[in-house]
Amino acid sequence: MADHLIAHCEIPTTDLNKSKEFYQKVLGWDFRPFGHDYLLFNNHKGTMVGLRRVDEIVQGDSTIFHVNIPDIESILNRAKENGGAVKRTRTVIPAMGWYALFNDPDGNTIGLYQKS
């Protein structure tokens, strides 16, 4: 289990262009459009960061990290068995793989990523 590394982090923002410019200037991340209201930085070494446009930043909808795992369903089952709750079931990401979300017992959202 210790081999499961963070593969993707998602940051909500009310202004995609402002956030894109901020992270480019501060960290050198070059974001590209990826779907509707979403920008993606991919270093092609296993780390991706997404900027997700939202109308407002609300408590409980903060930065989400996604853990790189081989089997989403087994982790979702373990989360449920240990007091967590499935927030989004296994969902396809075209040409990349799948993702899912669960809440821990405190309500924090954790993402899962499985390569295709």
N, C-alpha and C positions, 0 to 999 in steps of 0.2 A: 504494500500500500504506500510506502514512503516514496516510491518512484513516481507517483502521480504529481506532476508539476503543474503550476498555473500556466495555462496556454493562452488565455484571453481575458482581458479586463475591459469592462464597458463603463463609460463615464456619461451620465446624463448631462445635457446642456440645453439651455434655452436659446443659445445662439451658436449654431454650428461654425460659422465663419470666424467669430471671435475666438472660440475655443481652438479651432484648427490653427489659427495664427499664434495663439498663446503657446500651445504645445510644440509647434514647429520652432518658434523662437527660443523656448526654454529648453526643450529636450531634443530638438532636431528631428522630430517625428514628421514624416511626410504622409498626410492622410489623403486617401482617394475616395471618391463616392462608392458606396456599396449599398445598393437598394435605396428605398425611399427614406429621407430624413436620417441618413446614417453615413458616417465616414469611417474608414478603416485604415489603420496603420499596420503593416505586416512586415516584420524584419526578415521573413523567410528563413528564420532559424528556430521557429517554434513559438514565437511570441507575437500576439496581435493585441491591439488596443482599438476599441471602437468608441466613437462619439455618437451618442443617440440623442436626437432632438426631442425635447419634451416641452409642454406648454409651461410647466412650472416644476421646480424641484420640490418634491414632497418627502416627508419623513417615511422611511421604509423603501424608498425608490432611489437608492444612492448607488455608488460605484459597486459593480458586481464583477467578481473575478470568476473565471471558468477554469475548472481543473481538467487536465488532459487525462482521460481514462479509456480503457479498452472496452468497457461494457456499461452503457448508461443504465439499462434496466436493473442490473444487480445493485448499483449504487442507489438508485431511487428506492428500491425495496429496502435496503439497509437504512436509508434515511427515515422511511415510514416506520420501520420496526423500532427505531430508537427515538421516537418523539418528534420527528420532522414531518413535513407535509410537501407533497408534490405541487409545485406552482405551475409548471409547464411540462407536459409529457415530451417524450423524444420527438424532436422536430427536425426535419431535413434542412440542411444548408446546401443548396445546389453546388455540385462539383467540389465539395469540401468534406462533408460528413453530417453529423447530427449534433444537436444540443438539447439540453433540458435544464430546468430550474427547480430547486427545492428550497424550502425555508427550514432553517434550523429551529430548535425549540424556542429560541428568543425572537424569531421572526426575521432573522437576517437571510437574505437571498444569496444562494450559492449556485453558480452555473457549472454545468458539466459539458465537456466537449469530447466527441468521439470521431476520429478520422474515418473517412470511408475507405 
